[in-house]
Amino acid sequence: MLMTDGDRYRGFLSPRRGKEVIDIPLYRKGADVRAAFSNFGNIVKLSLVTKGLYQNAYIQFDSTVASTYFTENSWSHFIYEDAVRVLSLTLPKNERENRPLHCFKLTGLPRKDPGYLI
C-alpha cells in the first residue's frame, strides 16, 4: 500500500509541531539528529527511515518554535557538517513539490572540505 503525505505522519506526529528532515547521510545516527535539532526545543519523538542512499527523520517537538523557524527563516539545517533539508508537515502538496526546484547540491568538493564553509 502506498503512503500519502497525510498518512506519513498520522498517528506518529502532530502536524503543527512535526518536521520531516531529508537527505541525511546513512552514517548519521539518531543521536546526531537529536543533537543538531535540540536547540529548537525539546524533541518528543524521533524516527529515522532509510530512503535509498539517505535517511529521512520525522521529528516532533513539544512546541511550535521549530515550525515557525523552518517555515519563515530556513529550509535547511546542518547536522554537524552535513546540510539537510527540513520540511514542515503542514506544507501543502504543491509547496512540497516546489521546494526541490529551489535547492541544489554541490559536488566535486575536496573530500575533507565541509560544505558549510562555503
A tleap script that builds the chain and sets N, CA, C and O, in Angstrom:
source leaprc.protein.ff14SB
mol = sequence {
  NMET LEU MET THR ASP GLY ASP ARG TYR ARG
  GLY PHE LEU SER PRO ARG ARG GLY LYS GLU
  VAL ILE ASP ILE PRO LEU TYR ARG LYS GLY
  ALA ASP VAL ARG ALA ALA PHE SER ASN PHE
  GLY ASN ILE VAL LYS LEU SER LEU VAL THR
  LYS GLY LEU TYR GLN ASN ALA TYR ILE GLN
  PHE ASP SER THR VAL ALA SER THR TYR PHE
  THR GLU ASN SER TRP SER HIE PHE ILE TYR
  GLU ASP ALA VAL ARG VAL LEU SER LEU THR
  LEU PRO LYS ASN GLU ARG GLU ASN ARG PRO
  LEU HIE CYS PHE LYS LEU THR GLY LEU PRO
  ARG LYS ASP PRO GLY TYR LEU CILE
}
set mol.1.N position { 0.842 -1.183 0.000 }
set mol.1.CA position { 0.000 0.000 0.000 }
set mol.1.C position { 0.886 1.244 0.000 }
set mol.1.O position { 1.842 1.327 0.770 }
set mol.2.N position { 0.573 2.196 -0.851 }
set mol.2.CA position { 1.342 3.422 -0.957 }
set mol.2.C position { 0.892 4.417 0.101 }
set mol.2.O position { -0.306 4.608 0.307 }
set mol.3.N position { 1.851 5.054 0.774 }
set mol.3.CA position { 1.517 6.052 1.786 }
set mol.3.C position { 1.405 7.426 1.144 }
set mol.3.O position { 2.245 7.803 0.327 }
set mol.4.N position { 0.386 8.164 1.506 }
set mol.4.CA position { 0.254 9.542 1.049 }
set mol.4.C position { 0.952 10.451 2.046 }
set mol.4.O position { 1.363 10.002 3.116 }
set mol.5.N position { 1.088 11.731 1.701 }
set mol.5.CA position { 1.700 12.678 2.629 }
set mol.5.C position { 0.955 12.712 3.960 }
set mol.5.O position { 1.572 12.818 5.020 }
set mol.6.N position { -0.376 12.620 3.900 }
set mol.6.CA position { -1.157 12.638 5.133 }
set mol.6.C position { -0.930 11.402 5.980 }
set mol.6.O position { -0.892 11.488 7.208 }
set mol.7.N position { -0.778 10.249 5.335 }
set mol.7.CA position { -0.572 9.000 6.069 }
set mol.7.C position { 0.808 8.915 6.694 }
set mol.7.O position { 1.000 8.203 7.680 }
set mol.8.N position { 1.758 9.622 6.138 }
set mol.8.CA position { 3.149 9.501 6.561 }
set mol.8.C position { 3.323 9.760 8.051 }
set mol.8.O position { 4.098 9.073 8.716 }
set mol.9.N position { 2.619 10.730 8.569 }
set mol.9.CA position { 2.817 11.077 9.968 }
set mol.9.C position { 1.599 10.805 10.844 }
set mol.9.O position { 1.662 11.006 12.057 }
set mol.10.N position { 0.502 10.357 10.263 }
set mol.10.CA position { -0.719 10.128 11.034 }
set mol.10.C position { -0.456 9.108 12.136 }
set mol.10.O position { 0.070 8.026 11.877 }
set mol.11.N position { -0.820 9.453 13.343 }
set mol.11.CA position { -0.619 8.561 14.468 }
set mol.11.C position { 0.768 8.648 15.073 }
set mol.11.O position { 1.011 8.065 16.129 }
set mol.12.N position { 1.682 9.356 14.435 }
set mol.12.CA position { 3.036 9.473 14.985 }
set mol.12.C position { 3.345 10.899 15.391 }
set mol.12.O position { 3.826 11.135 16.499 }
set mol.13.N position { 3.075 11.866 14.503 }
set mol.13.CA position { 3.460 13.244 14.754 }
set mol.13.C position { 2.272 14.188 14.722 }
set mol.13.O position { 1.292 13.964 14.011 }
set mol.14.N position { 2.383 15.236 15.499 }
set mol.14.CA position { 1.447 16.345 15.400 }
set mol.14.C position { 1.893 17.202 14.220 }
set mol.14.O position { 3.024 17.689 14.231 }
set mol.15.N position { 1.061 17.409 13.205 }
set mol.15.CA position { 1.497 18.150 12.014 }
set mol.15.C position { 2.048 19.541 12.313 }
set mol.15.O position { 3.004 19.968 11.666 }
set mol.16.N position { 1.473 20.256 13.273 }
set mol.16.CA position { 1.938 21.615 13.562 }
set mol.16.C position { 3.295 21.630 14.255 }
set mol.16.O position { 4.034 22.607 14.134 }
set mol.17.N position { 3.635 20.573 14.973 }
set mol.17.CA position { 4.914 20.531 15.686 }
set mol.17.C position { 5.895 19.544 15.071 }
set mol.17.O position { 6.990 19.345 15.597 }
set mol.18.N position { 5.509 18.925 13.960 }
set mol.18.CA position { 6.348 17.909 13.338 }
set mol.18.C position { 7.140 18.432 12.161 }
set mol.18.O position { 6.712 19.349 11.459 }
set mol.19.N position { 8.297 17.838 11.956 }
set mol.19.CA position { 9.180 18.180 10.839 }
set mol.19.C position { 9.644 16.904 10.167 }
set mol.19.O position { 9.824 15.871 10.812 }
set mol.20.N position { 9.835 16.993 8.862 }
set mol.20.CA position { 10.465 15.916 8.109 }
set mol.20.C position { 11.828 16.436 7.675 }
set mol.20.O position { 11.921 17.479 7.029 }
set mol.21.N position { 12.871 15.722 8.022 }
set mol.21.CA position { 14.239 16.106 7.664 }
set mol.21.C position { 14.724 15.094 6.638 }
set mol.21.O position { 14.725 13.891 6.898 }
set mol.22.N position { 15.138 15.584 5.463 }
set mol.22.CA position { 15.528 14.674 4.386 }
set mol.22.C position { 16.988 14.883 3.997 }
set mol.22.O position { 17.605 15.883 4.361 }
set mol.23.N position { 17.525 13.928 3.255 }
set mol.23.CA position { 18.912 13.937 2.776 }
set mol.23.C position { 19.933 13.772 3.901 }
set mol.23.O position { 21.003 14.379 3.858 }
set mol.24.N position { 19.613 12.964 4.898 }
set mol.24.CA position { 20.543 12.682 5.993 }
set mol.24.C position { 21.442 11.531 5.554 }
set mol.24.O position { 20.935 10.476 5.173 }
set mol.25.N position { 22.768 11.706 5.597 }
set mol.25.CA position { 23.666 10.612 5.208 }
set mol.25.C position { 23.448 9.367 6.075 }
set mol.25.O position { 23.067 9.469 7.241 }
set mol.26.N position { 23.692 8.208 5.495 }
set mol.26.CA position { 23.456 6.942 6.191 }
set mol.26.C position { 24.304 6.767 7.447 }
set mol.26.O position { 23.904 6.050 8.364 }
set mol.27.N position { 25.465 7.409 7.500 }
set mol.27.CA position { 26.323 7.221 8.670 }
set mol.27.C position { 25.870 8.040 9.876 }
set mol.27.O position { 26.423 7.872 10.962 }
set mol.28.N position { 24.894 8.910 9.721 }
set mol.28.CA position { 24.376 9.688 10.848 }
set mol.28.C position { 23.388 8.843 11.651 }
set mol.28.O position { 22.582 8.098 11.093 }
set mol.29.N position { 23.472 8.977 12.954 }
set mol.29.CA position { 22.614 8.229 13.870 }
set mol.29.C position { 21.539 9.150 14.452 }
set mol.29.O position { 21.603 10.370 14.304 }
set mol.30.N position { 20.568 8.553 15.104 }
set mol.30.CA position { 19.505 9.325 15.739 }
set mol.30.C position { 20.030 10.330 16.743 }
set mol.30.O position { 19.487 11.428 16.866 }
set mol.31.N position { 21.088 9.965 17.466 }
set mol.31.CA position { 21.674 10.884 18.446 }
set mol.31.C position { 22.241 12.131 17.767 }
set mol.31.O position { 22.178 13.223 18.332 }
set mol.32.N position { 22.793 11.979 16.560 }
set mol.32.CA position { 23.309 13.128 15.812 }
set mol.32.C position { 22.169 14.071 15.420 }
set mol.32.O position { 22.287 15.290 15.544 }
set mol.33.N position { 21.076 13.495 14.951 }
set mol.33.CA position { 19.915 14.297 14.549 }
set mol.33.C position { 19.338 15.013 15.765 }
set mol.33.O position { 19.024 16.202 15.708 }
set mol.34.N position { 19.202 14.283 16.855 }
set mol.34.CA position { 18.666 14.866 18.091 }
set mol.34.C position { 19.541 16.023 18.571 }
set mol.34.O position { 19.021 17.069 18.961 }
set mol.35.N position { 20.854 15.848 18.547 }
set mol.35.CA position { 21.763 16.909 18.997 }
set mol.35.C position { 21.665 18.146 18.108 }
set mol.35.O position { 21.695 19.271 18.605 }
set mol.36.N position { 21.548 17.945 16.803 }
set mol.36.CA position { 21.511 19.073 15.871 }
set mol.36.C position { 20.212 19.869 15.967 }
set mol.36.O position { 20.213 21.077 15.730 }
set mol.37.N position { 19.113 19.215 16.309 }
set mol.37.CA position { 17.820 19.900 16.318 }
set mol.37.C position { 17.313 20.227 17.717 }
set mol.37.O position { 16.247 20.828 17.850 }
set mol.38.N position { 18.035 19.856 18.753 }
set mol.38.CA position { 17.558 20.085 20.116 }
set mol.38.C position { 17.528 21.562 20.498 }
set mol.38.O position { 16.845 21.932 21.453 }
set mol.39.N position { 18.257 22.417 19.770 }
set mol.39.CA position { 18.220 23.844 20.102 }
set mol.39.C position { 16.906 24.506 19.674 }
set mol.39.O position { 16.686 25.676 19.984 }
set mol.40.N position { 16.034 23.788 18.973 }
set mol.40.CA position { 14.733 24.329 18.575 }
set mol.40.C position { 13.632 23.936 19.554 }
set mol.40.O position { 12.476 24.318 19.373 }
set mol.41.N position { 13.978 23.187 20.573 }
set mol.41.CA position { 13.002 22.768 21.570 }
set mol.41.C position { 13.211 21.320 21.963 }
set mol.41.O position { 14.055 20.616 21.409 }
set mol.42.N position { 12.427 20.899 22.924 }
set mol.42.CA position { 12.500 19.525 23.400 }
set mol.42.C position { 11.916 18.586 22.341 }
set mol.42.O position { 10.792 18.783 21.881 }
set mol.43.N position { 12.683 17.571 21.961 }
set mol.43.CA position { 12.225 16.600 20.965 }
set mol.43.C position { 11.440 15.506 21.684 }
set mol.43.O position { 11.971 14.796 22.538 }
set mol.44.N position { 10.172 15.387 21.321 }
set mol.44.CA position { 9.286 14.414 21.949 }
set mol.44.C position { 9.408 13.056 21.272 }
set mol.44.O position { 9.476 12.026 21.943 }
set mol.45.N position { 9.436 13.054 19.923 }
set mol.45.CA position { 9.541 11.812 19.152 }
set mol.45.C position { 10.528 12.007 18.016 }
set mol.45.O position { 10.620 13.089 17.436 }
set mol.46.N position { 11.266 10.946 17.703 }
set mol.46.CA position { 12.221 10.969 16.597 }
set mol.46.C position { 12.235 9.591 15.952 }
set mol.46.O position { 12.367 8.574 16.633 }
set mol.47.N position { 12.099 9.570 14.643 }
set mol.47.CA position { 12.131 8.310 13.906 }
set mol.47.C position { 12.982 8.493 12.661 }
set mol.47.O position { 12.809 9.472 11.936 }
set mol.48.N position { 13.902 7.563 12.399 }
set mol.48.CA position { 14.727 7.584 11.192 }
set mol.48.C position { 14.271 6.469 10.256 }
set mol.48.O position { 14.032 5.339 10.681 }
set mol.49.N position { 14.154 6.811 8.966 }
set mol.49.CA position { 13.740 5.853 7.942 }
set mol.49.C position { 14.737 5.927 6.799 }
set mol.49.O position { 15.016 7.016 6.297 }
set mol.50.N position { 15.282 4.783 6.375 }
set mol.50.CA position { 16.225 4.760 5.256 }
set mol.50.C position { 15.466 4.866 3.945 }
set mol.50.O position { 14.506 4.133 3.705 }
set mol.51.N position { 15.911 5.793 3.096 }
set mol.51.CA position { 15.321 6.011 1.764 }
set mol.51.C position { 16.456 6.007 0.753 }
set mol.51.O position { 17.059 7.052 0.506 }
set mol.52.N position { 16.759 4.862 0.167 }
set mol.52.CA position { 17.842 4.767 -0.808 }
set mol.52.C position { 19.193 5.004 -0.152 }
set mol.52.O position { 19.561 4.306 0.793 }
set mol.53.N position { 19.933 5.988 -0.653 }
set mol.53.CA position { 21.263 6.293 -0.126 }
set mol.53.C position { 21.239 7.295 1.019 }
set mol.53.O position { 22.290 7.702 1.514 }
set mol.54.N position { 20.045 7.690 1.441 }
set mol.54.CA position { 19.905 8.676 2.512 }
set mol.54.C position { 18.883 8.198 3.527 }
set mol.54.O position { 18.254 7.154 3.353 }
set mol.55.N position { 18.729 8.976 4.590 }
set mol.55.CA position { 17.719 8.720 5.601 }
set mol.55.C position { 16.795 9.930 5.697 }
set mol.55.O position { 17.187 11.053 5.379 }
set mol.56.N position { 15.585 9.690 6.132 }
set mol.56.CA position { 14.653 10.751 6.484 }
set mol.56.C position { 14.395 10.644 7.974 }
set mol.56.O position { 14.317 9.543 8.519 }
set mol.57.N position { 14.263 11.778 8.633 }
set mol.57.CA position { 13.914 11.797 10.047 }
set mol.57.C position { 12.562 12.476 10.194 }
set mol.57.O position { 12.269 13.466 9.524 }
set mol.58.N position { 11.755 11.932 11.072 }
set mol.58.CA position { 10.481 12.542 11.428 }
set mol.58.C position { 10.607 12.940 12.889 }
set mol.58.O position { 10.796 12.093 13.762 }
set mol.59.N position { 10.500 14.239 13.144 }
set mol.59.CA position { 10.746 14.785 14.478 }
set mol.59.C position { 9.502 15.516 14.958 }
set mol.59.O position { 8.902 16.293 14.215 }
set mol.60.N position { 9.117 15.262 16.208 }
set mol.60.CA position { 8.054 16.047 16.831 }
set mol.60.C position { 8.639 16.791 18.011 }
set mol.60.O position { 9.278 16.198 18.880 }
set mol.61.N position { 8.414 18.103 18.036 }
set mol.61.CA position { 8.857 18.964 19.125 }
set mol.61.C position { 7.703 19.207 20.085 }
set mol.61.O position { 6.543 18.972 19.747 }
set mol.62.N position { 8.030 19.684 21.294 }
set mol.62.CA position { 6.980 19.983 22.266 }
set mol.62.C position { 6.376 21.368 22.069 }
set mol.62.O position { 5.412 21.719 22.749 }
set mol.63.N position { 6.925 22.160 21.151 }
set mol.63.CA position { 6.379 23.489 20.858 }
set mol.63.C position { 6.435 23.729 19.350 }
set mol.63.O position { 6.922 22.889 18.594 }
set mol.64.N position { 5.932 24.882 18.930 }
set mol.64.CA position { 5.909 25.208 17.501 }
set mol.64.C position { 7.061 26.116 17.087 }
set mol.64.O position { 7.030 26.660 15.983 }
set mol.65.N position { 8.075 26.299 17.928 }
set mol.65.CA position { 9.215 27.165 17.604 }
set mol.65.C position { 9.914 26.683 16.333 }
set mol.65.O position { 10.212 27.488 15.451 }
set mol.66.N position { 10.174 25.395 16.231 }
set mol.66.CA position { 10.847 24.851 15.044 }
set mol.66.C position { 9.985 25.036 13.810 }
set mol.66.O position { 10.493 25.340 12.731 }
set mol.67.N position { 8.689 24.854 13.965 }
set mol.67.CA position { 7.788 25.017 12.829 }
set mol.67.C position { 7.852 26.436 12.291 }
set mol.67.O position { 7.918 26.640 11.079 }
set mol.68.N position { 7.832 27.403 13.171 }
set mol.68.CA position { 7.923 28.805 12.764 }
set mol.68.C position { 9.261 29.084 12.105 }
set mol.68.O position { 9.314 29.728 11.058 }
set mol.69.N position { 10.344 28.606 12.706 }
set mol.69.CA position { 11.681 28.870 12.172 }
set mol.69.C position { 11.842 28.289 10.767 }
set mol.69.O position { 12.309 28.980 9.862 }
set mol.70.N position { 11.462 27.035 10.582 }
set mol.70.CA position { 11.676 26.381 9.289 }
set mol.70.C position { 10.616 26.746 8.247 }
set mol.70.O position { 10.747 26.369 7.083 }
set mol.71.N position { 9.597 27.455 8.637 }
set mol.71.CA position { 8.625 27.966 7.674 }
set mol.71.C position { 9.002 29.376 7.230 }
set mol.71.O position { 8.888 29.708 6.050 }
set mol.72.N position { 9.451 30.207 8.172 }
set mol.72.CA position { 9.701 31.617 7.878 }
set mol.72.C position { 11.164 31.954 7.594 }
set mol.72.O position { 11.432 32.911 6.867 }
set mol.73.N position { 12.111 31.206 8.140 }
set mol.73.CA position { 13.518 31.605 8.063 }
set mol.73.C position { 14.423 30.703 7.240 }
set mol.73.O position { 15.320 31.197 6.557 }
set mol.74.N position { 14.215 29.416 7.287 }
set mol.74.CA position { 15.176 28.500 6.678 }
set mol.74.C position { 14.492 27.232 6.179 }
set mol.74.O position { 13.497 26.778 6.744 }
set mol.75.N position { 15.047 26.673 5.106 }
set mol.75.CA position { 14.562 25.399 4.582 }
set mol.75.C position { 15.560 24.288 4.851 }
set mol.75.O position { 15.326 23.138 4.479 }
set mol.76.N position { 16.670 24.622 5.494 }
set mol.76.CA position { 17.704 23.610 5.722 }
set mol.76.C position { 18.370 23.838 7.073 }
set mol.76.O position { 18.169 24.861 7.728 }
set mol.77.N position { 19.167 22.853 7.464 }
set mol.77.CA position { 19.900 22.921 8.726 }
set mol.77.C position { 21.124 22.023 8.566 }
set mol.77.O position { 21.198 21.227 7.629 }
set mol.78.N position { 22.070 22.151 9.470 }
set mol.78.CA position { 23.256 21.304 9.437 }
set mol.78.C position { 23.220 20.294 10.570 }
set mol.78.O position { 22.909 20.629 11.713 }
set mol.79.N position { 23.543 19.055 10.236 }
set mol.79.CA position { 23.835 18.036 11.236 }
set mol.79.C position { 25.345 17.890 11.170 }
set mol.79.O position { 25.892 17.208 10.303 }
set mol.80.N position { 25.994 18.546 12.107 }
set mol.80.CA position { 27.443 18.730 12.076 }
set mol.80.C position { 27.814 19.377 10.750 }
set mol.80.O position { 27.400 20.513 10.519 }
set mol.81.N position { 28.565 18.732 9.866 }
set mol.81.CA position { 28.947 19.389 8.609 }
set mol.81.C position { 28.041 19.008 7.440 }
set mol.81.O position { 28.289 19.437 6.313 }
set mol.82.N position { 27.016 18.227 7.678 }
set mol.82.CA position { 26.130 17.768 6.608 }
set mol.82.C position { 24.871 18.631 6.525 }
set mol.82.O position { 24.134 18.764 7.502 }
set mol.83.N position { 24.633 19.214 5.353 }
set mol.83.CA position { 23.418 20.003 5.132 }
set mol.83.C position { 22.254 19.063 4.846 }
set mol.83.O position { 22.367 18.147 4.031 }
set mol.84.N position { 21.143 19.296 5.520 }
set mol.84.CA position { 19.932 18.508 5.315 }
set mol.84.C position { 18.770 19.463 5.057 }
set mol.84.O position { 18.811 20.623 5.465 }
set mol.85.N position { 17.745 18.974 4.384 }
set mol.85.CA position { 16.566 19.798 4.107 }
set mol.85.C position { 15.475 19.487 5.124 }
set mol.85.O position { 15.312 18.345 5.555 }
set mol.86.N position { 14.734 20.521 5.495 }
set mol.86.CA position { 13.691 20.393 6.510 }
set mol.86.C position { 12.353 20.817 5.908 }
set mol.86.O position { 12.228 21.902 5.339 }
set mol.87.N position { 11.367 19.951 6.041 }
set mol.87.CA position { 10.029 20.225 5.524 }
set mol.87.C position { 9.018 20.198 6.660 }
set mol.87.O position { 9.064 19.326 7.528 }
set mol.88.N position { 8.121 21.143 6.643 }
set mol.88.CA position { 7.037 21.155 7.611 }
set mol.88.C position { 5.978 20.159 7.174 }
set mol.88.O position { 5.697 20.033 5.982 }
set mol.89.N position { 5.398 19.461 8.113 }
set mol.89.CA position { 4.348 18.502 7.784 }
set mol.89.C position { 3.043 19.197 7.422 }
set mol.89.O position { 2.111 18.549 6.946 }
set mol.90.N position { 2.965 20.507 7.641 }
set mol.90.CA position { 1.759 21.253 7.290 }
set mol.90.C position { 1.852 21.884 5.906 }
set mol.90.O position { 0.907 22.539 5.467 }
set mol.91.N position { 2.977 21.698 5.209 }
set mol.91.CA position { 3.110 22.268 3.868 }
set mol.91.C position { 2.101 21.638 2.915 }
set mol.91.O position { 1.939 20.417 2.904 }
set mol.92.N position { 1.430 22.450 2.122 }
set mol.92.CA position { 0.554 21.882 1.092 }
set mol.92.C position { 1.379 21.085 0.075 }
set mol.92.O position { 2.569 21.343 -0.105 }
set mol.93.N position { 0.746 20.133 -0.574 }
set mol.93.CA position { 1.445 19.241 -1.506 }
set mol.93.C position { 2.181 20.009 -2.603 }
set mol.93.O position { 3.303 19.647 -2.957 }
set mol.94.N position { 1.568 21.064 -3.146 }
set mol.94.CA position { 2.232 21.815 -4.221 }
set mol.94.C position { 3.498 22.518 -3.733 }
set mol.94.O position { 4.467 22.626 -4.485 }
set mol.95.N position { 3.506 23.001 -2.477 }
set mol.95.CA position { 4.721 23.623 -1.939 }
set mol.95.C position { 5.805 22.579 -1.685 }
set mol.95.O position { 6.987 22.852 -1.896 }
set mol.96.N position { 5.414 21.389 -1.236 }
set mol.96.CA position { 6.393 20.303 -1.039 }
set mol.96.C position { 7.065 19.947 -2.358 }
set mol.96.O position { 8.263 19.665 -2.398 }
set mol.97.N position { 6.288 19.961 -3.436 }
set mol.97.CA position { 6.835 19.629 -4.750 }
set mol.97.C position { 7.687 20.758 -5.317 }
set mol.97.O position { 8.605 20.500 -6.094 }
set mol.98.N position { 7.402 22.002 -4.946 }
set mol.98.CA position { 8.159 23.147 -5.462 }
set mol.98.C position { 9.487 23.371 -4.748 }
set mol.98.O position { 10.412 23.919 -5.348 }
set mol.99.N position { 9.608 22.970 -3.498 }
set mol.99.CA position { 10.846 23.222 -2.750 }
set mol.99.C position { 12.089 22.639 -3.410 }
set mol.99.O position { 13.109 23.327 -3.457 }
set mol.100.N position { 12.064 21.412 -3.922 }
set mol.100.CA position { 13.280 20.887 -4.570 }
set mol.100.C position { 13.717 21.699 -5.790 }
set mol.100.O position { 14.874 21.622 -6.203 }
set mol.101.N position { 12.809 22.467 -6.361 }
set mol.101.CA position { 13.164 23.293 -7.515 }
set mol.101.C position { 14.081 24.449 -7.127 }
set mol.101.O position { 14.712 25.056 -7.992 }
set mol.102.N position { 14.161 24.757 -5.825 }
set mol.102.CA position { 14.970 25.869 -5.340 }
set mol.102.C position { 16.178 25.390 -4.537 }
set mol.102.O position { 16.783 26.174 -3.806 }
set mol.103.N position { 16.532 24.122 -4.663 }
set mol.103.CA position { 17.662 23.545 -3.932 }
set mol.103.C position { 18.649 22.936 -4.912 }
set mol.103.O position { 18.277 22.532 -6.014 }
set mol.104.N position { 19.893 22.874 -4.507 }
set mol.104.CA position { 20.896 22.199 -5.321 }
set mol.104.C position { 21.958 21.617 -4.403 }
set mol.104.O position { 22.115 22.047 -3.261 }
set mol.105.N position { 22.684 20.633 -4.921 }
set mol.105.CA position { 23.776 20.009 -4.176 }
set mol.105.C position { 25.076 20.315 -4.882 }
set mol.105.O position { 25.178 20.193 -6.103 }
set mol.106.N position { 26.068 20.712 -4.110 }
set mol.106.CA position { 27.398 20.934 -4.658 }
set mol.106.C position { 28.153 19.614 -4.664 }
set mol.106.O position { 28.144 18.882 -3.675 }
set mol.107.N position { 28.798 19.316 -5.766 }
set mol.107.CA position { 29.608 18.110 -5.852 }
set mol.107.C position { 31.004 18.488 -6.312 }
set mol.107.O position { 31.230 19.597 -6.795 }
set mol.108.N position { 31.929 17.568 -6.161 }
set mol.108.CA position { 33.291 17.792 -6.622 }
set mol.108.C position { 34.151 18.573 -5.650 }
set mol.108.O position { 35.259 18.982 -5.997 }
set mol.109.N position { 33.657 18.790 -4.426 }
set mol.109.CA position { 34.463 19.481 -3.421 }
set mol.109.C position { 35.514 18.518 -2.882 }
set mol.109.O position { 35.292 17.307 -2.884 }
set mol.110.N position { 36.648 19.026 -2.422 }
set mol.110.CA position { 37.634 18.141 -1.797 }
set mol.110.C position { 36.987 17.345 -0.662 }
set mol.110.O position { 36.106 17.846 0.038 }
set mol.111.N position { 37.431 16.114 -0.493 }
set mol.111.CA position { 36.788 15.175 0.437 }
set mol.111.C position { 36.615 15.727 1.848 }
set mol.111.O position { 35.540 15.566 2.425 }
set mol.112.N position { 37.595 16.349 2.407 }
set mol.112.CA position { 37.514 16.827 3.789 }
set mol.112.C position { 37.126 18.302 3.880 }
set mol.112.O position { 37.269 18.910 4.941 }
set mol.113.N position { 36.639 18.883 2.791 }
set mol.113.CA position { 36.245 20.288 2.785 }
set mol.113.C position { 34.757 20.383 3.111 }
set mol.113.O position { 33.925 20.072 2.259 }
set mol.114.N position { 34.403 20.805 4.326 }
set mol.114.CA position { 32.985 20.833 4.692 }
set mol.114.C position { 32.216 21.889 3.906 }
set mol.114.O position { 32.690 23.011 3.729 }
set mol.115.N position { 31.040 21.525 3.441 }
set mol.115.CA position { 30.222 22.419 2.639 }
set mol.115.C position { 29.734 23.640 3.391 }
set mol.115.O position { 29.438 24.663 2.774 }
set mol.116.N position { 29.640 23.556 4.729 }
set mol.116.CA position { 29.122 24.690 5.477 }
set mol.116.C position { 30.083 25.873 5.483 }
set mol.116.O position { 29.696 26.968 5.891 }
set mol.117.N position { 31.330 25.683 5.040 }
set mol.117.CA position { 32.286 26.789 4.975 }
set mol.117.C position { 32.118 27.622 3.708 }
set mol.117.O position { 32.716 28.692 3.588 }
set mol.118.N position { 31.322 27.150 2.775 }
set mol.118.CA position { 31.146 27.860 1.507 }
set mol.118.C position { 30.171 28.998 1.669 }
set mol.118.O position { 29.893 29.715 0.708 }
savepdb mol mol.pdb
quit
